[in-house]
Amino acid sequence: MAHVITDSCVACGTCIDECPVGAISEGDIYSIDADTCIDCGACAAACPSGAIEG
């Protein structure tokens, strides 16, 4: 199951650099493409606001 970015996202950009497959898109609240996500958890571990659930 792909990770999901919740409404707690502060759009800091930390997760984008951590994603090895480029599954995260920028926006007011970032989003993860479920078809691209490999469920590695790197983004969740890097998120300072705890906004990524897996």
Helices and strands as residue ranges (DSSP letters): E 4-5, H 14-18, E 24-25, E 31-32, H 42-46, E 52-53
